[in-house]
Amino acid sequence: MFSLDGYRIVDLSPRVRARVYRVDGTVEEGTRDPYGRPWVMEEGRFAGDNSLFTLYSAPEGDSEWHQQRMTSHHGAHVQGGKGHISHWLGASPDMKGLWEMPIETFMGEASVCNLSHLAPRVLGEGETYPLGEGYSLSSKAGELRGVEIKPEHLGNVAKGDIVLMTSSHQGLEQPWLSPATVAWLIEDREIKMLGLSATGILWQYDLKVAAPDNSPVRRMLLGANVPIAHPLVDIDQLKSDRVIYVGLPLRMNKFEASFIRAVAYEAPEEA
């Protein structure tokens, strides 16, 4: 019989408390998700039986969230390609939505890749480093930057794995995922999902480059129907480099991203 007895459960989802506008006029202050986004909700009253509910939105003029409505890209979530980037120039015509992927995509054996040992180094002449989300896309020799993540750094990734990736580095000292390594993960390792901590791995870069060269990591993974889960927490608390991962999306059509409760199960240590 299947049993998880003895397994250690590690919650990879951040705990976030919403800012709530109550029907009595009070406001309960909340926290932000790992990307610094606030969660704002409005309490309402159902006339049928006087029960209470909360809407996932902010009232007009809220100082924390000016856009009023919020999206399923807040907090720990998993995203697919269709409905998200399928309209991009050069996007794969075979891109699937989360609702079209088998449930096994979001659960199963996972390799844990803590890349804290990849120390940043000073850039040499002619070397490049992606500078992140803005327009500034080149570095100068002599600057301290994170190193490229290469296949030899991911030796515990087996074919068909879910991959959980993190490091202790921050900002421009984070190791970065290159298109060459992403191609290896897709084509050679045939990974089925990638999970990333909020910081530690630079993978969102070249966002402002003209299509079809923009956002290469997102474009490649989602184009190959490898969903991305982020921002996860406590990957660095996992003691084993092999775990069982579960992070299921809501079963909802045309949902380009979905909130998840991501957890990892670590097998009992051998005596």
N, C-alpha and C positions, 0 to 999 in steps of 0.2 A: 504494500500500500504506500502511496506517495505520502511523504511526511517531511515537514520542515523542522521537526524537533531537533534542537541542538544548534540550529543555524542562528547566527547573529544578524539581526535586522538593522540596517543603517538607513535612516531617512535622508534622501538626497534632495528633498524639496525644502526650500526656505519657508519658514513660518512668517507670514505677513499679516498684519492687523489693519483692517480697513478703517478709514476715516468715515464715520457714519452720521448722517443727518437724521435724527430721530423725529418721529411725528410730534413729540412734545416740544419741539423747537431747540432741543439741546444738540450739541455736536460732540461726538466721541472722537478724539484724535487717534490717529493710527500711525503706522510705520510705512516704510518704503520697501520695494522689492530690491534684489541685489543690483539692479541696474539704476536704482535711484528713482524709479517711477512710483508715484503715490497710488494707492488704491482708495477710491472714493465711492461710497454707496449712499443711497437714499432709502430710508424706511418708509413703508406705506402700510395702509390698512385695507384689508379685504372686506368689502361691505357685506358679503354673504354671511360671514360668521365672526367678524371682528378679529380675525387672526392677522398677524403682522407678517410682512415680507420685506425684503430689501432688493432694490433695483441696482444693477451694476452700472451706475452712472453718477455724475456729479451735477449738482444744480448749477444753473447759469451764474457765472460770477465767482465760482469757487476759486479760492486763492491757490489751492494745491493742483487742480487739474482743470485747465481752462477749456479743454476740448469737449467737455460735457460727457459724451459717451466714451467708454473704454473698450479695449479689444482683448481677445484671447491670447495676445502676445505678452501680457503682463504676468509676472511671476514665472514659476517653473512651467514650461509649456513645450510641446513638440510641434514642429511645423513641417508641412509637406510642400510640394511644388505647385500643384494645380490650384488656381485661384489666388496664388501668392506671387509667383514670378513667371507663370506660364504665358503672360502677355509680353514678356521681355523679348526684344529682338534676339534671334538666335536660340531661343529656349527650345529644349527637346520637345518634339511633338508627342512623345510617349510618356510625358510627365503625368504622374498619378496624384490624386488627392489622398489625404489621410484616410478618408472613408472607403477608398478603393484598395487599400493595402490590407493584407491578412493580419489578423491580430497577433500572430507570432512575430511580426516585425518589431513589436514594441516590448517583447519579453524574451528572456532566454539567457544563454551563456554570454558573459561579457568579460572583456579584458580591461583591466584597470591600468591606465598609463599615467603615472605620476612622474612628470618630467622636471621636477625641481632640480635635479642634478644637471640640467642643461643650463649652465651658467652663461649669462650674457658676456659679450666680448666687444672689444673696440673694432669698429669697422675699418677695413683696409681700403686702399685706393681701388675704385672700380666696383666695390661691393654695394649691393642695394639691400634695402629693408623696407617693407611696406609700413607706412606710417599711420595706418588706421583709417578712420571713417571720413576724414576730410579731404581737401584738395591737395594738401602737401604730401607728395608721394615719393620723395627722394630724401636720402640721408647724405650726410657729409662724412668724409673720412675722419676718423678720430673720435666719433661719437660712440657711446656705449649702447649696444642694441642686443636684443635677444637673437638666438641662433635659429636657423632653419631646422624644423623637425624632419628627420629623414627616416626611411624604413628601418634602418639599423637601430633606431631608438625605440622601435615598436615591435620588438622581437617576440612579445607574448601574445600578439594579435593572431588568432587562428582564423581560418576560413569560416565565413558565415557569422562572425562575432558581432555583437554590439560592442562598441568601443567607448569607454568612459575616460575622458582626458582632462588633466589639470596640471598646475604647477604652482609654486609659491611666488613666482615672479609677477611683477606688476608693470603696467604701462608699457613703455617702449622696450623694456627689458624682458618681456614675455617671449618665450619661444614661439615661432610662427609656423602655421601650416601652409606649405607651398602647394601650388597646383600639381607639381610632380608627385609629391607624397600623397595627395588626395587621389590622384589617378591610380597610384599603387594600392591604396586602401580599397578603391572601388573595383579595379580590374583584377588584381592579384589576390587580395584578401577577401574580396566579395562581402565586405561588411554590410550589415543590414540596418544599422542605425549608429549615429554618433551622438554622444552626450558630452556636454562641455560645462565647466564651471563658469561663473560670471566673469572672473578674471583668472589669468594664469596662462591662457592660450590665445594668441592673436589669430583670429580666423576671419573677422569681419574687417576687410580692408578693400581698397580700390572701389569704394562704393560710388564715387563720383566719376569714374572713368566711363567713357562712352561705350555703350553696348556694341558688340557682344563681349567686351573685355571686362565689364564691371563685375564686382563681387564674385571673383572666380571660385572661391570655396563653396559658397552657397549655391551658385549656379551649377557646379559640377555635381555636388552631392544630391541636390534635389532633382537635377536632371537625370540622375541615375536611380531615382526613387529610393534614396537613402535619407530618411527623415533626420532632422536635427533637434535634439532636446537640450534646452538651456533656459535660464541659468540654473545649473544644479549646484548643490552645496555638499560639503563633507566627503567629496570623493577622496580627499587626502586622509580621511579617517579610516579608510578601508585598509585592512592589514594584509589581505591577499591580493594577488594580481589576477585572480579569477573569481568571479562572483556570478550569482544569478540576478538579473536586473528585471524589474517590472515597472513600466511607466505608461499606462494605457490612456489613449485619447478618448474623448467622448464619442459615442457612436452617432455622429451627426453629419449628414451630407453637406457638401459645400462649405465645410469648416476648414479653412486653410491652416489654422493652428488650433490647438486645444490645450486647456489647462490639464496638467497631469499631477498625480501624486507618485513621484519616483522613489523607489526603494531598491536597496541591494541586499541580497541574502548571502552571507558568508558562511561557507561550510565549516563545520567543527574542525578545530585543529587536530591533526593526527597525534596520537599519543607516542 
